[in-house]
Amino acid sequence: MRKKNKNQVLEDIAVTGYAAEGKALAKLDGKVIFISGAVPGDVADILLTKNKKDWAEGRALRIKEFSKERVQPFCKHFGVCGGCKWQMLPYEKQLSYKQQEVEQNLRRIGKTGLPDILPIIGGDDTIHYRNKLEFTFSNKRYLLPEEIVSPNPSKGGAFEESAIAEKSKGFADSIIPPLGGGGALGFHVPRIFDKVIDIEECYLMDDVNNRIRNTIRSFALENNFSFYDIRQHTGWLRNIIVRLCTTGELMVNICLNHDAEEDRKKLFDHLLKQVPEITTLLYTINPKWNDSIYDLTPQVYFGKGYAIERLENYQFKISAKSFFQTNTKQAEKLYRITRDFAGLTGNEVVYDLYCGTGSIGIFVSGQAKKIIGVEVIEEAIEDAKENAALNNIGHAEFFAGDVIKICNDDFFATHGRPDVVITDPPRAGMHEKLVNKLLEIAAPKIVYVSCNTATQARDIALLDEKYSVEKIQPVDMFPHTHHIECVVLLKLK
């Protein structure tokens, strides 16, 4: 193995293991190297991006030998698009690495006694599993390797064929200069904020997402509709948000930089004609410099303005700004595990913290005496109340505010102390003040649902003062990515 200090390139590095969050692992002269764009078994040249005394980070610049574990990626956009980064690994191997990450995080960071971790529950569908996708318009299209002439004198100015071959075999990080050309509708290029990959086919959702996106793009180009320029804050078309429910309802929200009524009507009527499956079509005027729509009001162009999704026998009203788990079938499995871990008999008061639109609380409500949901986002609480009414659930109440401030002695006197606490925080985990509040409340059981086992492990270590871990169940919500959900049951010691 040779090292080029000048360019920070390590040559012929054998990738030996998996670290976490989609990164592979190698060791050189006692130093641990965390690598993106490679898998165990590869031999690669590594471009270092960080280089510390005991560890380094880098990305695979060139794959010299491909791992026997690799399989052919199924998507033509793989290696350029930032999603589905593990397509080059068999699904069984993906699950194995995710199980390993859960084990390492909970034991290394949690530093407390743990039971055997149950085998990860995989998805029945590894493609077409998402119910929500968001696509971006840009007047700067990311150029693909075959479209670029690289200034490489040794190759006569042509782009190296080996680099294109690396793409086709699952080379995950682009070594192409970030050039742009023409208009695009698709996903942002990883680490390049102003360019978009023109996506023709996406396997994350049923083919209807492709027909929606390609129909809009073609019609926009034919009619010279302007695509958004993120640097100049100009252009008309900004984003498309597609929501496809298991009930068959299909909601599309098109975000525009400004209104242009005549062009809008022309585009929307054409889309509805070409994709008659659409049950609700909305548009949102977004004059801001960022793409968030939480503070904007979507307008209904066609349909009832929302979609209905179903988990078991429970219905959920999803508006354009509602949060809902993006893999419906796996969400059912996740919530069943949560309900099972709670061990409800019909006599328990259940507190659902970070309740969002009330989906977990409503899902477990059939086996509970009372559901108390708490969430800081007021709009989500309004959705939760609507969803409870939609399912004729009269024993669930939802409150907007900070759990630390809401859950005081007067609140407990009115609503009862919890027998079970279910908490489903964001990736950052629970605030330390909330952990201390849970220690003060001392509910007999806590069921902790997490999308980040590192912060979950940190919180479990803090709860160890009064709680022991009884069960751990990882769930794969997002095949071909490194993301993991994990449900942990804690009991009061």
N, C-alpha and C positions, 0 to 999 in steps of 0.2 A: 504494500500500500504506500502510495506517495502522497505527499501533502504539498499543495501550492499555497504558500503563505500569502503571496501577493494578492491573489484573487479569492482567497479563503475557499478554495475548492479541495475537497477530499476525494481522492480517486479510489475506485474499486473497493468500496466499503460494503461489507457483508451485513445485511439487515437481518437481525437475529430474533427480534421479538416485537410485541405490541406494547406500547406504553399506555396511553389514554387519549380520549377525545380524537380518535382517528389518526394518531401519530404512531409511526413505527419506531423501533429502537435499535441502536447499534452501539458498540463499545470500541474505543480506540485508545490504546495506551492508558487504560484506566478511566478514561473520560466517557461519560454517557452522552450519546447524541440522539436527540429527538428529531424525527424526520417526517415531513409531510410528503405525500406523493409516492410513497413506497410501501411495500408489504413485506412481512417476514419471508425470507428466502430469496429476495432480490439481491443482486450485487449492483451497486449504483455509484455514480459520482455525485457528491453532495455539495451543494452551494450553502455555505454557512451564513446564517442571518444573525445569530448571536453566538458569541464564543467566550465562555467564562472559564474559570480555572478547572472546575470539576465537571462541567456539563456544557453542552452546546445545542443550538437549534439550527435546522437547515431544511432545505427541500431537495428532492431528487432532481438533479439537473439532467441526468442521462441514465437510463437503465442499461447496464451492460449485460446482465443475465436476468431473465425473468423467473420469478418464483414458480415452482410447480403448483402452488396453491391458486394461482391466477386463473380466471375464466374470462371469456370474451365479454366485454361490456355490451349490453343490449341497446344502448341509446347512442345515436349518432352524435349527440352533443357532449358525450362524456369526455372529460379531460379539459374541456373549455368551460362548460357550465359548472357553477360551484356547488350544485346539488348532487345527491346520490353518489357521493365520493367513493363508496365501497362496492360499486358494481363489479369491479374486477375480482371480488372475493365471493366464493360460494356462500349462500345464505347461512348454511350450518356453521361455517367458519366465522361469519360476522357475529352470530349468536354466541359462539365460544369466546370471542374477544370481549364482547359486552359483559358476559358473565364474569370474566376475569377482571374487568375494570371495576365492577361492583364489589367483588371480593377485595381487591386491593384498596379501594377508597374507604370502604367501611371499616376494614381492619387497620389500615395504616393511619387514617385520620381520626376514626372513631375512638380507637384505643380503649375499647371496653369489651367485656365479654359478649360474644355473639353466638347464636345458634348456627347450625349449618344453613347456608343460603340455598333456597329452593332453586331448581333449574329455571332459567329464564323462559318466559312464555313468548314464543314467536308469533308472527302474524300469519294468518291463513293466506292473505294476499300480499305479495311482495311488490306488485305494481298496481296502479289504479286504486291506491288505498286512501288518498287524501280527499277530503271533502271541500277544501279551500285552497285556491291558488291565487297569487297576485303577480301580474305582469306589468312591465314598465315600458313606456314609449321613450325613445330617444332619437334625436337627430344625428347621433353618432353611433354608428353600428361598429361593433368589434369585428375586426377582420380576422378570418381564420388563417391557419398556417399556409394552406395551399393558395391563398389569395395574396400572399406577401412575397416580395422579392427581397431576400436578405442580402445586405451588403457584405458578402463573404467572398473575398477574392479567391480563396482556394477552391471555391465551388463555382467560380465564374459568375458570382452574383446571385445564384439560385439558392433557394432555401434548402437546407440539408434534408435529404430524404429520410435520414435516420430519425430526425425529430418527429416527422409525420408518422413514421412507424411506431414511435414510442406512444404517440397519442392513441393510435388504434388499439394498442395492447393494454391501455389503462394507465398511461402516464398522467398523473392527476394535476400537476402544476404547470401552467403555461410558461414556456420560455420564449414566447413570441412578444416582440415589442408592442406596447399598447397603442396600436393605430386605430383609427375610426373612419368610417365612410358610409354615407347614405343614412336612411332611417331604419330603425329596428323596433321590434316589439318582442320582449322576452324577459330574461333575467339579467340583473346587473352582473358585470364581470367582477369576480372576487378581487378585492383590494383596488379596484379602479372605479371611482364613484360616478364618472360621467359617461361611461360607455356601457352599451347593452348588447347582449348576445341575441341575435335574431333566432328565436326558437320556432322551429317548424313542427316538431313533435315532442310532446312531453308525456312520459309514462306514469307520472304521479297521479293522474286523474283519468277517468274515462275519456275516450276520444272526443267527446263533445267539447272539451277544453281546447282541443286543437282546432276544431271547426269554428269556434267563437273567435279565437285569436287570429287565425289565418283569414277569416272572412273580414274582420275589422281592418287588418293590415292592408289587404288587397284593395278594399274599397277606399281606404284613406289615401293610398298611393295613387289610385286611379283618379281621385278627385282633388289631389294636391292639398289635402288637409295637412297642416303642419304638426310635426312631432316636437315634443318638449325639449328644450335646451336647458339643462340644469345649471349651466354656468351663467347664461344670460337671462334666465327666467322668462324665456319667450317660447312661443309655440302653443298649440291648442290641446292636443291629446297627451294625457299624463300617465294614467294607470288604468288597469282593468282588474277588478276583484271578482273571482268566480266562486260560487258556493254551490256544490252539488250534493244534495242530501240522499240518504238511502231510501227516502220516501218517493224519490223521483223529482222532487221540486228543485228547480234550478234558478238561482238568483245571480244576476250580473249587475255590478256597479261600475260605471265608467266615470273616471275622474278627469275633469277638464280644467285647464288653467283659467279659462274665462268662458262665458256663454256665447254661443253663436247659434241662435235658435234654428235658422234655416238649415245649416249644415248638420246640426244635431239631429233634427227630425229626419233628414235624408239618411244619415248613418244609422240611426236607431231603427227606422222602418225597414231598411235593407237587412239589418242583423236579425230582426224578428222574423222576417220572411225566410231567410236562409237557415236559421236555427230555431224552428218552431217549438223545440223542447223548453225554451226559456219561459219560466212561469212568472218571474218578476224581473223587470229591468229598471234600474235606477241610474241617476247621474248625480255627481257631486262636484260643485264648482269649488275649486281649491286655488285661491289666488296667492297662497303662501309660498315661501321658498322651500318648505319641506313637504313630504308626502303624507304626513299624518292627517287623519280625518276625524279624530276623536272630538274636535271642537267645531266640526262642520255639520251641516244638515243635508243628508242625501234627499233628493227629490224623486218621487215615483213617476216614471214615464209609462210603465205598463205593469199590470198585475196588482197584487195586494200589498206590495212593499216589504214583504218578509217571506221567509221560508220556514217550513216545519220539518224538524228532524226528530228521529225517534230512537230511544234507547230502551230495550225491552218493550214494555207497554207504556212507557212515559213519553209524552210529546214535549218538544221544546221549540219555542218560537225564537227564530234567529233573525235579527234585524241586520242592517248593513254594517253596524258597528259592534255587534255582539261578539263576545268571545265564546268559542265552543271548541272542544277537542277536535283536532283536524283529522283524526283517524277514528271514524265512528265505530267500526267493528272492534278495534282494539280498545277503545274507550269503554265499551261494554264489559270486556274482560277485566280491565283495570278497576272499574267500579264494582264489579262482582267480587273481586279480591278484597277491595276495601270493605264492602259490606260483610263479607265472610270474616275478615279479621276483627271487625267490630263486635261480632258475636251477639247480635241484637236478638232480644226475646219479645219485644213489643212493649217493654216497661221502661226503656231508657230515654233519657233526655240527651240528645246528640247536638253538640256544637260543631258547626261546619265553618271553619275559619278560612279566610281567603276564598269565600264561597263563589265568587264570580256571579254568574247568572243562575246559581242554585242547582247545578246539574248533579253534583254528588249528593247533596242533602235530599233532593227530590228522589234520586235513585234509591236511597236507603230508607226512605220515609215509610214504606210499607211495613217495616219491621221495627219502627221506633214509636215511642209515645209522643215525642215532640222533637221538632227540628228548629234549631236557632242558627241562622246563617248571618255571618258578619263579613263585610267587605268594604274597603275604603272608597270604591268607585260608586257613586250614587246611581249612575245610569245602569250599571250592572245589577244593583239591588232592585231597581224598578223592573228589569227583565226577570229577575228571580221571582218577584211577586206575581208577575204575569204568568210565568211558567207554573207556579204553584196553583194558581187559579185555573189554568188550562187543564191541569190534571186533577182538579177537584180535591186538592190537598188542603185541608183546613187546619192541620196541626203543625204547620211550618210558618215561622216568622223570620223576616229578614231585616237587617239593620245596617245602615250605612255609617261607617266611622272606623276609628282605630280601636282594635280589640283591647289594647291596653287601657284605653279611656272608658270604653263601653262596659267591660266586664268588671263591675265593682259590686259591692255588697248589696246595694239597692237593686241592681240588675238581677242578681242571683235570687234575691227575695221575690222578685216579680216573676221571673221566668224559670227558676230552678237551677241548681248547680248541675254541671254536665256529668253524666255517667261515662260518656265517650266523647273525646275531642277528635275530630278529623281535621287535619291541616294539610293544605295543598298550596304551598307558597311558590313564588316565582323562582327563577334559577338562583337568585342571590340567597335563597333560604330565608329563615325566620330572623327577624331582628332580635338581638340579645335581650331586649326588654320584654319581647313577647315570650321568649324561652323562660325568662324569670317569672313572667305572669303565669305560664303553664305550671311551673313548679309551685307557685303559690296556690293556684286553683286545685292542683293535686287530684285531677280526675282519675278514676280507676284505670282507664285505658286511653291511649293516644294512638291513632292510626295516622301515620305520616306518609303522605304521597308526595313524591319528589321527582323533578325532571333533571336533577343534578345531584348525583350521589356524593360528590365532594362536600357541598354545603350541607347535605343531609347528614353526613357523617360528623361534621363539625357540631351540628345542633344535637345529635344523639349524645355526643361526648358531654355536652352541657347538661342534658337531661339525665345523665347517668347518676346525678346526685340523688334522684328519687325513683328513677325508672330503669327497668331492665328490658332488653330487647328479646322478644319472644319469637317473632317470625319475620322473615325477609323474603320478598318475592319481586324479582326484577321482571319487567314487561317491555317487550320491544314494540314501540309505537311507530317507529320510522325506519323500515328496512332500507338498507343501502346507505344509511347515515350512521354516525357514531353516537347518536342521541339515545338515551335510556331513561325509562321511568322505573321507579322502584317504590314498593309499598312496604312499610315497616310497622309492625305492631309492638308497642311499648306498654308494659304493665307497671302499675305502681308497686314498688317493692314493699 
